[in-house]
């Protein structure tokens, strides 16, 4: 299946204070429809978490220039332990979707769904 959501990431569970240990860090996205990937840095943004695209890479892994570098991809992520929920911006669609995140070791599973329940899942790999 071709990834429709090139960049996903953010969660919001009914949680107390943000416990970012599992979700925080730099993550390598799955390739988009062009074969491009990105580094998304997930970190605290006040009481919640957010994720910003810091670098982008072409099909062969070389750094590329794209207007999406520097954009907030994840926002308003409420985390509890290794899971969370929030909003993810999908540059390809220029839209935001609710997303659920679950970190498991060096993998971050993201599942985003639209209003009618069509969902897409991606698995990102931890860079650091």
C-alpha positions as CSV (number, residue, x, y, z in Angstrom):
1,X,0.0,0.0,0.0
2,X,1.3,3.4,-1.0
3,X,1.8,5.7,2.1
4,X,-0.8,8.5,1.8
5,X,0.2,10.2,5.0
6,X,3.8,11.0,4.5
7,X,4.3,12.5,7.8
8,X,2.4,11.5,10.9
9,X,2.9,12.0,14.5
10,X,1.0,13.1,17.6
11,X,-1.3,11.8,20.3
12,X,-3.7,12.9,23.0
13,X,-4.8,10.5,25.7
14,X,-6.7,11.6,28.7
15,X,-3.5,12.1,30.6
16,X,-2.0,13.9,33.4
17,X,1.2,15.8,32.9
18,X,3.2,15.0,29.7
19,X,5.6,12.1,30.1
20,X,7.6,12.5,26.9
21,X,10.3,9.9,27.4
22,X,8.9,7.3,25.0
23,X,7.7,9.7,22.3
24,X,10.4,12.4,22.5
25,X,13.3,12.2,20.1
26,X,14.2,12.3,16.4
27,X,12.2,10.0,14.2
28,X,12.7,9.0,10.6
29,X,9.4,8.9,8.7
30,X,8.3,6.3,6.1
31,X,8.9,7.3,2.5
32,X,6.2,9.4,0.9
33,X,4.8,8.9,-2.7
34,X,8.1,10.4,-4.1
35,X,10.3,8.1,-1.9
36,X,11.3,11.0,0.3
37,X,11.7,10.7,4.1
38,X,12.2,13.2,6.9
39,X,13.5,13.6,10.4
40,X,10.8,14.8,12.7
41,X,11.9,16.0,16.2
42,X,9.3,15.4,18.9
43,X,9.7,17.5,22.0
44,X,7.9,19.5,24.7
45,X,5.9,22.5,23.5
46,X,4.7,23.9,26.9
47,X,2.6,21.2,28.6
48,X,2.2,19.1,25.4
49,X,4.4,17.7,22.8
50,X,4.9,18.8,19.2
51,X,7.0,17.6,16.3
52,X,8.8,19.6,13.7
53,X,10.3,18.5,10.4
54,X,14.0,19.3,10.7
55,X,15.5,17.6,7.6
56,X,14.3,15.9,4.4
57,X,15.9,13.3,2.3
58,X,15.4,12.2,-1.3
59,X,14.8,8.8,-2.7
60,X,18.6,7.9,-2.4
61,X,18.9,9.3,1.1
62,X,20.6,12.6,0.1
63,X,19.5,15.8,1.9
64,X,17.0,17.8,-0.1
65,X,15.4,21.2,0.2
66,X,11.6,21.3,0.7
67,X,9.3,24.0,2.0
68,X,8.1,21.5,4.7
69,X,11.4,21.6,6.6
70,X,10.7,23.7,9.7
71,X,7.0,23.0,9.7
72,X,5.2,21.7,12.7
73,X,4.0,18.3,11.7
74,X,2.6,17.2,15.1
75,X,0.8,19.5,17.6
76,X,-1.2,19.3,20.8
77,X,0.1,15.8,21.6
78,X,-1.0,14.7,25.0
79,X,1.2,11.8,26.1
80,X,1.0,9.2,28.8
81,X,4.1,7.0,28.9
82,X,4.8,5.6,25.4
83,X,1.5,6.6,23.9
84,X,-0.4,9.7,23.0
85,X,-2.9,11.5,20.8
86,X,-2.9,14.8,19.0
87,X,-3.0,16.3,15.5
88,X,-0.8,15.5,12.6
89,X,-0.2,17.8,9.5
90,X,0.0,15.9,6.2
91,X,1.9,18.1,3.8
92,X,0.8,16.2,0.7
93,X,-2.8,16.9,1.6
94,X,-2.2,20.2,3.3
95,X,-4.6,19.1,6.1
96,X,-4.5,18.0,9.7
97,X,-5.9,14.8,11.1
98,X,-6.3,13.3,14.6
99,X,-3.5,10.9,15.2
100,X,-2.6,8.2,17.8
101,X,1.0,7.5,18.6
102,X,2.6,4.5,20.3
103,X,6.3,4.1,20.8
104,X,7.7,0.6,21.1
105,X,11.5,0.5,21.4
106,X,12.9,2.2,18.3
107,X,9.6,2.2,16.5
108,X,6.8,4.9,16.6
109,X,3.5,3.7,15.3
110,X,1.2,6.4,14.0
111,X,-2.4,6.0,13.1
112,X,-4.3,8.9,11.6
113,X,-8.0,8.9,10.6
114,X,-10.2,11.3,8.7
115,X,-13.8,12.3,9.7
116,X,-15.4,9.3,8.0
117,X,-13.1,6.8,9.6
118,X,-10.6,6.0,6.8
119,X,-7.3,5.5,8.6
120,X,-3.7,5.2,7.5
121,X,-0.8,3.9,9.6
122,X,2.9,4.6,9.4
123,X,5.9,3.3,11.4
124,X,8.7,5.7,12.0
125,X,12.2,4.6,13.2
126,X,14.0,6.3,16.1
127,X,17.2,8.2,15.0
128,X,18.3,9.2,18.5
